Amino acid sequence: MADWPATLDGARALDAADPLSAFRERFVIADPALIYLDGNSLGRLPRATAGRLATVVEEEWGERLVRGWGEGWFEAPQRIGGKLAGLLGATADEVVLADSTSVNLFKLALAALLARPERRVVVTDDLNFPSDLYVLESAARLAGGAVRVVPSADGIHGPVEALAAALDGDTALLSLSHTVFKSGYTYDMAALTAAAHRAGAPALWDLSHSAGAVAVDLNGAAADLAVGCTYKYLNGGPGAPAFLYVRRDLQAALANPISGWIGRRDPFDFALDYAPAPGIGRFLTGTPPILSLSAVEPGVEMLLEAGMERLRERSLRLSEYLIARWQARLEPLGFRLNSPRDPARRGSHVSLGHADGLRVNLALIHDQQVLPDFRRPDNIRLGIAPLYNTFADIHTAVERLRAVVVERLYERYDATGLLVT
Ligand SMILES: Cc1ncc(COP(=O)(O)O)c(C=O)c1O
């Protein structure tokens, strides 16, 4: 849409015309004046989640006690994973909730490395989440291999051709963030997975910044493995359990390197030897965290109800609107677009660079009631959660960013301050 409205009333008219706008009311909005653009870090609390948690705590735990394990708790990782599969283009028996993204990445990367000991190298890029690199390095070290980090030319776009060129007969695994955390660049999963397969290697995708915001088609892309978190666009709550995906035909061939009793066949036999459970359950390790698992389910159900394609379409419209407002109102003030211009290659956050980015971000939070986050060196990251962010949010946030610079509000802040958002 080339002609975006310039006024706040125009933005409100876009909201009024959008059938997905009604979902915003299904979230706890404790402070309506706050413009929350950090759903890519921690999603908002769905109202249904608060109710579900009360039921789990008071009725299931409080009344049913240990009987709860036989009344739905034990299957919760598979049950919720099966629902989440519907947002990821996977089948229900390919996704399970477990542990953290970091731990799941370690488990699947090491499993892939140990399955192919004649191959040594994990290929990744320097746009990946740094912790993913730490995890991949430790998995590679344990398997006697190494990580090759392919650099991006501009720090924004994925080095697609250089990655394809780096894949060869020594590649044990290609591991990338599908949507990268700083610039929001989104890889063509099918193309990169095919490149890995041509080299005889599997592909492992970190979907943390895609799940719930970008239409992911794991099966369509023939993706082998994936992990991701549930506390961003899936609204599962702080530190919510993560998910992992293993394509069905690979499940029997891969061994969970942290083989614990919950991933064992018939765990209540308490047999002294380990025998993996059939299917995706073998990638579980210890007792499922029922309280935090329960908090994930209502958010996933809400996203399924909205429909991933409609959500992606709304996310793209909101992002394109944001970029149009940046161009009209912020680019003349020295803000740069640190995200891809091509919507097909962008996830659901937009990073704006500014020479005084950290101080601008601080003024935005403390003086202007806009809450984005900041990633060094200069990225003000504006996360667009299509279930609850509005065109009016974006219009207002851009005008307030402008005010911070025009009125020089940022000069009151110190760029050395620690910021956790
Ligand atoms: C892309 C990506 N991968 C991995 C992680 C780490 O996840 P966790 O700390 O839950 O293990 C994050 C955290 O934000 C992330 O953004």
The ligand as an SDF file (V2000), in Angstrom:
LIG
                    3D

 16 16  0  0  0  0  0  0  0  0999 V2000
   17.2690  -16.1630   18.6070 C   0  0  0  0  0  0  0  0  0  0  0  0
   17.4550  -16.5980   20.0280 C   0  0  0  0  0  0  0  0  0  0  0  0
   17.9850  -17.8000   20.2870 N   0  0  0  0  0  0  0  0  0  0  0  0
   18.1830  -18.2260   21.5560 C   0  0  0  0  0  0  0  0  0  0  0  0
   17.8540  -17.4400   22.6340 C   0  0  0  0  0  0  0  0  0  0  0  0
   18.1330  -17.9410   24.0120 C   0  0  0  0  0  0  0  0  0  0  0  0
   17.0170  -18.5040   24.5580 O   0  0  0  0  0  0  0  0  0  0  0  0
   17.0140  -19.0580   26.0660 P   0  0  0  0  0  0  0  0  0  0  0  0
   17.7430  -18.0570   26.9080 O   0  0  0  0  0  0  0  0  0  0  0  0
   15.5620  -19.0990   26.4210 O   0  0  0  0  0  0  0  0  0  0  0  0
   17.6640  -20.3790   26.0730 O   0  0  0  0  0  0  0  0  0  0  0  0
   17.2690  -16.1760   22.4070 C   0  0  0  0  0  0  0  0  0  0  0  0
   16.8860  -15.3310   23.5320 C   0  0  0  0  0  0  0  0  0  0  0  0
   16.3390  -14.2750   23.4090 O   0  0  0  0  0  0  0  0  0  0  0  0
   17.0840  -15.7510   21.0690 C   0  0  0  0  0  0  0  0  0  0  0  0
   16.5730  -14.5410   20.8040 O   0  0  0  0  0  0  0  0  0  0  0  0
  1  2  1  0
  2  3  1  0
  2 15  2  0
  3  4  2  0
  4  5  1  0
  5  6  1  0
  5 12  2  0
  6  7  1  0
  7  8  1  0
  8  9  2  0
  8 10  1  0
  8 11  1  0
 12 13  1  0
 12 15  1  0
 13 14  2  0
 15 16  1  0
M  END
$$$$
